[in-house]
Structure formats: C-alpha cells, structure tokens
Amino acid sequence: GTPGRGKLSADAWNVVCTIHLVITLIRIWGYTPGEEGLRQRLMLHNFLDLVNAVLMASNRRSSAAHGQSFYDHGHRYLQKVTELYRGFNIKPVQHVALHFGDFLETMGPSHAYRTPGFERMNYMMQMTNTN
C-alpha cells in the first residue's frame, strides 16, 4: 500500500477474495470457449476450492462435516494448484493449514481464536511513531 491509501487488512482481503474475485473470475473465466477456456475453468475451480476452504474455516458454526469439507477443498486446491502451475511448490504452512479442519472439529468455530483483533493491535503499533 501507499502511505496515503494504506494497505488492505486481512478482513478486506477476505471480502475481495471471497466475493469480488469470485464474481469477476466467473464472468471472465467461466465462459471462454476452446482450449484456453478449459484452462481458465480449471483455474476458476481451483480458486473456488480455496474460497470454499476459507469459508469453512471462517464460518460461525462448526461440525465434523465443516472440518471434513475444509480438508476436502483444501486438499483438492493444493493438489490441483501443483498441476495447473508447474514449478509451484507446496510450502510447509500450506501443509499445516490442512490440519485446521481438526481444530474446527475439536475447538469449534474459528471466530473465537482468529486474528482480526490482533491485527488491529498490530496496525495501531505500526502507526505509532518510534523515532
């Protein structure tokens, strides 16, 4: 971001990725014919798997089915992303994220222990002049 405009918060990125990009990418990639359209639809479905995993993780309710859905979408996303984007290597944090479904099953919905409150504190600390 720029000093005048700032940068997007995690919640703003969540809105961009789970709402605006979904609508935009469906309109752009969902209807292209031919070989190029096939690849774009595969990329779209891959992105939607990521979005569904994020929605399961940020839901206000939780169950074993939510945890399994998170795992299924996250696993399919990582499997397909390595096929679609040659040279992409799964990072350890992405592997660890797949275990988040276990937290949904054992600890309940993530709103009680996720980070927006901590991010607000980080933002306030970043705005503090230390010179």
C-alpha positions, 0 to 999 in steps of 0.5 A: 500500500501507499502511505496515503491509501494504506494497505488492505487488512486481512478482513478486506482481503477476505471480502475481495477474495471471497466475493469480488474475485469470485464474481469477476473470475466467473464472468471472465473465466467461466465462459471462454470457449476452446482450449484456453477456456478449459484452462481458465475453468480449471483455474476458476475451480481451483480458486473456488476450492480455496474460497470454499476452504476459507469459508469453512474455516471462517464460518460461525458454526462448526461440525465434523462435516465443516472440518471434513469439507475444509480438508476436502477443498483444501486438499483438492486446491493444493493438489490441483494448484501443483498441476495447473502451475508447474514449478509451484511448490507446496510450502510447509504452512500450506501443509499445516493449514490442512490440519485446521479442519481438526481444530474446527472439529475439536475447538469449534468455530474459528471466530473465537481464536482468529486474528482480526483483533490482533491485527488491529493491535498490530496496525495501531503499533505500526502507526505509532511513531518510534523515532 
